[in-house]
Amino acid sequence: MESPTPVRILTVCTGNICRSPVAERLLQAGLDQVLPGGFEVRSAGTRAMVGNPIQPLSAEIVNMYGGTDKGFAARQLTPKILRDTDIVLTMTSKHRGEVLQLDASLLKRTFTIREFARMLEALEERDAAAVTTGTAPAEKAQAQIPSDAGAMWRGLPARLASVRHLALAADSADNEVIDPYKRGPEVYRQMEDELAPAILTILRYARLNTPA
């Protein structure tokens, strides 16, 4: 069953050739399995190398996790792109600030991708604890979550705001994904180590919580 209006997710880095394309292609591949046609994941760069393909080592990561790098071309982040976006996931706190400089109205819908993943975990833990302790009956907790996938995901930032304090990074570096551009394979592995767990957390949340 397709959602009539796809949930639009945008991933953002600097050049749009290393980090954000990995997040874009892997999130799209995973979300397509959750709800075909229900999500549209794209990416852009704050100083994009417009028209360039994904860097080879990033393409290897995409393909290793079951995505595809085919047909990708870097594009510049613009206010028009942001205007059509439901959730923005950036690779660093600096990128988040640059997004908000272009469109301050996205304040509550823009996260670093690692922060977003931690907040999803905190939300799940809080909801599960509320049901377990009886502070929120299961049927009431379920009633708070829209039965439509689009409404559920578009309402997610508002729900996450209530657990932000539970998902604060122990270190500011825990919000960042390293930039491997023009660096060796070991830095690409570090990028993968920082980015892949966040992507997997988002996809796990989607599988368990997205209405069919």
ROGUVO-155849 format. One line per 8 residues: their letters; for each residue x, y, z of C-alpha. Coordinates in steps of 0.02 Angstrom, whole numbers. Example, Ala and Ser with C-alpha at 12.3 -4.5 7.8 and 13.67 -1.06 7.14 Angstrom:
BEGIN
as	615 -225 390 | 684 -53 357
//
This chain:
BEGIN
mesptpvr	0 0 0 | 77 164 -53 | 67 324 47 | -17 453 -66 | 111 586 -21 | 285 517 15 | 373 571 173 | 517 678 110
iltvctgn	683 657 201 | 838 758 155 | 1016 713 206 | 1145 852 204 | 1336 862 206 | 1463 979 125 | 1508 917 -49 | 1363 794 -67
icrspvae	1481 661 -131 | 1539 563 24 | 1426 561 177 | 1251 621 132 | 1239 509 -24 | 1277 356 85 | 1138 406 204 | 1020 446 60
rllqagld	1041 284 -34 | 1040 169 117 | 891 252 199 | 796 246 34 | 837 62 8 | 784 16 185 | 627 123 188 | 573 53 20
qvlpggfe	566 -117 106 | 462 -45 249 | 334 45 140 | 362 48 -48 | 326 221 -116 | 302 291 58 | 466 384 71 | 572 495 -41
vrsagtra	750 516 22 | 864 641 -64 | 1025 731 -20 | 1114 896 -50 | 1273 986 -2 | 1303 1155 78 | 1449 1178 -43 | 1408 1041 -165
mvgnpiqp	1521 977 -302 | 1372 992 -418 | 1351 850 -542 | 1487 739 -468 | 1453 555 -431 | 1473 474 -261 | 1655 452 -212 | 1712 273 -249
lsaeivnm	1741 221 -68 | 1571 290 -18 | 1493 196 -164 | 1573 36 -98 | 1489 63 71 | 1320 94 -12 | 1332 -64 -114 | 1397 -168 32
yggtdkgf	1240 -126 132 | 1122 -165 -11 | 1096 7 -87 | 1144 73 -258 | 1250 221 -310 | 1182 219 -488 | 1120 382 -562 | 1181 492 -420
aarqltpk	1236 672 -452 | 1280 797 -316 | 1170 950 -297 | 1177 1113 -203 | 1066 1140 -52 | 939 1277 -86 | 788 1353 1 | 677 1273 -132
ilrdtdiv	742 1099 -90 | 713 1131 96 | 537 1196 66 | 479 1023 10 | 561 927 153 | 478 846 304 | 636 795 400 | 816 854 374
ltmtskhr	960 744 434 | 1131 826 432 | 1302 749 452 | 1366 881 576 | 1302 1017 691 | 1378 1146 574 | 1273 1080 430 | 1119 1094 541
gevlqlda	1160 1276 571 | 1183 1305 384 | 1013 1227 348 | 931 1341 474 | 1016 1494 400 | 926 1452 238 | 759 1410 319 | 735 1446 503
sllkrtft	560 1370 498 | 643 1198 495 | 713 1218 671 | 608 1078 746 | 627 964 594 | 815 970 573 | 933 853 666 | 1106 782 650
irefarml	1079 603 595 | 1164 530 748 | 1061 639 864 | 901 588 772 | 943 403 797 | 975 427 983 | 811 520 1001 | 716 379 916
ealeerda	791 257 1040 | 746 370 1185 | 567 386 1121 | 549 197 1107 | 620 172 1281 | 505 304 1357 | 350 234 1272 | 394 56 1322
aavttgta	426 107 1502 | 261 201 1511 | 166 47 1454 | 264 -70 1569 | 239 36 1724 | 57 70 1685 | 80 258 1679 | 12 254 1502
paekaqaq	-105 111 1453 | -52 22 1295 | -210 69 1204 | -185 253 1250 | -4 249 1193 | -57 173 1029 | -194 304 1007 | -63 442 1013
ipsdagam	22 372 858 | -66 409 692 | -120 257 592 | -63 339 430 | 123 325 390 | 137 500 321 | 52 579 471 | 156 473 590
wrglparl	323 526 514 | 274 708 493 | 221 713 674 | 379 627 733 | 484 786 761 | 355 851 884 | 360 687 981 | 550 686 979
asvrhlal	556 859 1055 | 490 785 1217 | 638 665 1233 | 779 778 1172 | 842 795 1352 | 854 606 1363 | 963 591 1208 | 1096 723 1238
aadsadne	1269 676 1175 | 1399 636 1306 | 1522 726 1194 | 1482 847 1053 | 1583 735 937 | 1448 603 959 | 1335 709 848 | 1460 718 705
vidpykrg	1503 609 555 | 1682 634 498 | 1717 702 323 | 1826 577 228 | 1847 682 69 | 2024 669 0 | 2074 559 146 | 2123 376 159
pevyrqme	2018 218 173 | 2035 218 362 | 1939 383 371 | 1802 311 261 | 1793 165 384 | 1775 290 527 | 1635 376 429 | 1550 208 409
delapail	1570 169 594 | 1488 334 640 | 1352 335 507 | 1297 154 487 | 1231 128 665 | 1123 284 650 | 1052 226 484 | 1017 52 553
tilryarl	930 127 706 | 818 234 595 | 773 86 485 | 739 -24 636 | 623 109 706 | 536 122 538 | 509 -66 527 | 435 -78 701
ntpa	330 80 703 | 276 132 528 | 90 97 499 | 60 -18 351
//
